[in-house]
Amino acid sequence: MAGPGITDVAPWQDFPGAACGALEFLHEQLGWDVWAVTRVVGDLQVVLHAHPAAVLPPGSALPWANSFCQLMTVGQGPRAATVTAAVPAYASRRLGPLTGVAAYIGVPLVTGGGELFGTVCGLGFRARPRSATRDLPQVEFAARMISTLMAAGVSPSDPPPAPRGRRATDRL
């Protein structure tokens, strides 16, 4: 019986294809409810790509200062929190729109110049088992590959417009 050949492993044509492929892989392999590639734009964390996209539409935004990812990038919160309520830094941010986020995993995306671009992150609407911290190396690998693509000149797309004026805070 013939295998799939090479078409199933052909390179993605652009940054959106690679980012969406990475998110789909993380979702299929690790679970979690939603995965996102985000970009920090001024004082906002903007969703560039998400899987499944219906849960967190591209263009959705959250104030950067209120995000779990902001705490993670400055070392004030862990990259993996299987129960966000048990992490003091994250528990203080589980108010309002973030109340529904019970588990978090995220890794920074870094430009070729060493600057923060955004994050790859996964959210769970129910707490995850402690063993889910073992998912972190795959998320770090995906983030590093996406960062490497940017460093190699594969340009990320501009952030899409927010869906009908909604922010991520309206959905979470």
C-alpha positions, 0 to 999 in steps of 0.5 A: 500500500502506498503512503501519502507521498510528500504532499502532506509534509510540504512547506506551508506557503506563508506565516498564517499557514504555518501558524495555523498548522502549529495551532492545529497540531497543538490542539490535536496532540495536546488538547486544551480548549483553544490555542492562539498565536498573538501579537503585542500591539501597543497596549493590546494583545491581539489574536492573529490566529486561533484554533478553533477560531470560533472560540477566539476570533482573529482580531480579538484583543485583550489589554496586554497589562491584564493578560496571563501572557504578560505576567508569563513574559516578565517571569511573574507567572509560570509558562504552564498553570494547570489550575490558574486559581492556584497561581497567585499572579494568575488568580488575581487576573481571573476576574471579569472576562478571564473568570472562565480561564481555568488553565493556561499554557503559553510561551513567548514569540521572539523576533530575530532581534530578540524583542517580544513579538507575542505569544503562543498560548493555550487556554482551558476552561476547566482545570487540567491535570498536573501532568499537562505541564508535560505539554510545555516542551511541545509548546516551546518547540512550536513557539521557537519554530514560529519565531525562527520563521520570523527571524528568517524573514517569513513575515507575519500578517498584520493583525486582523480587525477586531470582529465587529468591534468585539474584544477577546474580553467579550468572549472569555 
